[in-house]
């Protein structure tokens, strides 16, 4: 493939507008989600540390994976909520919107070295971030879906 053709194909991607973040929930509100289901289906934002606590072998690249958001660090402190977060690979879209709102690991595959591509296309090493998404309650538990990631 010639350089000109590659440059032309890569230029078919565009950056999308940032998503509107949801109402920020504090830990006290999060603890009552299963009791008070008035937030079910609503867009919310939860601030914390996204973590895989257990085997990374269950992670599927290119799909949404369950990560847990903790209040005080990676797998430490209060568990706030589970979130379905896309886990990216090395694929580059040739057309359409550039990829964003996903996690990416290096070869060490540790929570502290995960990188996130945020809603505004920043690449940030894992730390305290804001995760916006729709609250989904399945009858016994709740999680965030359609997640966007913000600094």
N, C-alpha and C positions, 0 to 999 in steps of 0.2 A: 504494500500500500504506500503510495507516495505521501510525502509530508503535506502537500497541498490538500489532498483528499482527506487525510486525517484531520487537518485543521478545519476543513469545511464541515466534516461530520461532527467534530467536537463543538463547533460553534452553534449547533442546532439546539443546544440546551439553554435554558434561561433560569433566572432566579425568581422564585415566587415571592409574593408579598408575605410578610410575617403574619402568623395566625394570632388572633385575639386570645390572650391568656384568660383563664377563668378566675372566679372569685377565690382568693387565697383562704385556705382552711388552716386553722391552727390545730395542734395535736388534740385538744379537748373536743373539737368538732369532729375530727376524724374518728375518735374513739366511739362516738355515738352514731356513726353511719349505719350500722346494722340495726340499731333500735329505731332511729328516726330516718326513714327512707325517703324523706322529702328531697334529698339531693340526688336520688337515683335519676340517671339520664342527664344530669346537669354538668356543665363545663366548670371544672375547678382547677386550682393550682395548689400543689403541695411542694414545700421546700424540704430538701433532705439529700441524703447520699444514696445513690442507686448501687445495689450490691447483688451479686450472686453469692448466696450462702450455701455452700454444698458443692456438688460436682458440676464443673463446667461442661462435662461431657453431654449434658442435656441441651446445650445451646445449639441452635440450628442457624447457620449463617443464611442471610437473605429472608428470614422469617421474624415474626414477633416472638420474643421470649419473655418469660416472667422474670422480672427483676423486683427486688423488694427495696422500698425506700425507707431508710432509717433516719432517725432524728439526729444522732450524734456521731455518726461515722459508718464505716463499712462493716455491716453486720453487728453494729454496737448500738446501744441505747434502745429507745422505743421503736418497735416496728410500726411504721405509719401506714403503709399500704403497699400492695403488690401493683405492679404496672406492666402492661404489655408493651415492650419497647423493641423496636426493630433492631436487628443485629446485622450490621453491614459487612460486606466482603470487599473485595478489591474491584468490583465491577464499576464501570463508568458508563452512565447512560449516554447514548449517542444522540438522543433527541428528547424533547420534553423538559420537564423541570429538573434541575440539579437535585441530587439526593441531600436530604437533611433529616434531622430528628432521628438519629440512630446512634447506636453504640458500636465501637470497634475496638478489638483487642490487639495487643502486640503478642509476641511469641511467649511471654511469661504468663499471660492470661491471669492477671491479678486485678482485683477491684481497683486498687490504687493507680494502676497504669491504663485502665480503660480510657478511651477517648470518646467524646461525644461530639457529633456534628449538630449544632444547635439549630433552632428555627431560623436564625439569621445567618446561617452558614459558617459560624465560627467553629474551629476545632479546639476543644477544651479538654484538658486532662481531668478525669473524674475528681469531683469534690462536691461541695454543697451547691446544688443546682435547683432550679424550679422546673417541675414537671406538671404540665397542664394536660388535662384529658377529661373524658366523659366518665362519670362514676357509673359503674355497672354493678348491680346487686343481683346475685343469682339465687337468692332464697336463703342462703346461710352465710355468705361472705361477699365481699365487694372488692373491686379492683378498678384501676384506671385503664381506659382503652382510648384509642385515637390520640396517643400521647405526642405532644410537642415539648421540646426541651429548650429552656431559657437560662441565661446566665443570671 
